[in-house]
Each structure stands twice: as structure tokens, then as C-alpha cells.
């Protein structure tokens, strides 16, 4: 074996390995190294020089925590004028007790920037509130329109029902007085399809003639259901002394006027 190659079982090789401690684990050695490194960092932080900003902050907080001493000239002048520590300013002692608080400006905005931001925030808030009010008004209007439409449709259905009731009553009462042709076509109920097919040829011819007359008229006035109901109820009251809402045929006009509440549906509610 050459001199350059050492026998790892020789005494010389074992002497070099005396620093190795077999009983100390690797984890423990790592923890000790990290602890030493942490202590070094803490010592460096303590020993480093504080910045001007940190010194200013510490001195300001210390000054605010301590009260004004009697050696202060301004405080001495106040005492000569009768002021006592803890008392409010003014002759009656009703003024400010605590000093004005300090508000530090930490941003880079110019003077008056805070007021601009505040005013802008208020304008945005007012704009948002205006949008909410407009939305609520639109929703309220939509709800009112819906209710009005439903109410109108309900009233129209009631008028249609009263008109059909009046037509049936008119046909029955006219028949009792041997009236074979209604004063107007719509005074009686419209006949069904089966009845039209079974109608006589004469009636068909009369209808054709009436249609031709209507076509020849230059202007045709279209009556609404409400108009027809008013005309037909007036006819029933004046000719037959009958009120559809009372459901009664009165003896004469005096009996009708004395006992019937009125000539409209609202009078009978």
C-alpha cells in the first residue's frame, strides 16, 4: 500500500476523526446552529442605529404621554392667570380640557386632497342613492300600472256580465209584451251558430238587408259595452220598469223610483 493511501483502520486515520461526536444527532446540531443564527440577528437589530422616522415617532409618543411641566413658560403664564391643571380653559372653566389631537399626514397627496376625496365619495354616494330611488319609483309605477290594469279588466268583465244579463232580461220582457223584433240587434243576446242555421229565410234576408244598410253608411258609431249597458238598462227601466241589479219588475215608474236605489251598479253596492 502506498504512502498516499491511508488505511481507514489505522491509528492515524482514527485520530483525525476525534472531533466527530457519535452521540450527537444531526437534528440537534442543526437546531443549535439555527439558534445561534437567531441570536446573532437579534443582537444586530438591537445594536443598529434607529432611523430618523423611528426616533421622531418615539419622541412624539413620549411627549404625548407626559403632561406639561411647571417649567413650561406657557403653562406658567396660564397658572398666573388662575388656571389649574385638569381645569377647562376660559373664565368659567368650560373650555377645552384635553389638547388638540394630532393627525399625521402619511400619504403623498397635496393640501386639500382629503376634502376632494371626501366630496367625491359623497357625490358617488348621492348618485348611488339617486339610482336606487329611481329604481324604486319605477318598480312602484310598474306595480301601480299592473294593479290599474287588473282593476280595469275586472271592471270590463263585470260590465260584460251585466250587459249579457240585461240582454237576456230584455228578450224575455219583450217577448212577454209580444215584441218579436228588438229595437236594436244587440238588445237581445246574439243567437248561437245552431240557431242561425235553423233560422228562416226571411230572417236571413232581413239580416242581409240590414248589413247592406250598415255598409252604405259613411260613418258607423261603434258603441262600447259600457255605452250599450247604459242604453239597455235605461230601456228596461223606462219601458218595463225593470232593474237588473235589483232583479225586480216594479209596478210603475213611481214604484221604481221609490224602491230602487239607483240606475247604476254602484248605487246597489
Secondary structure by P-SEA (a helix, b strand, c coil): ccccccccccaaaaaaaccccccccaaaaaaaaaaaaaaaaaaaaaaccccaaaaaaaaaaaaaacccccccaaaaaaaaaccccccccccccccccccbbbbbbccccccaaaaaaaaaaaaaaaaaaaaaaaaaaaaaaaaaaaaaaaaaaaaaaaaaaaaaaaaaaaaaaaaaacccccccccccccccaaaaaaccaaaaaaaaaaaaaaaaccbbbbbcaaaaaaaaaaaaaaccccccccccccccaaaaaaccccccccccc
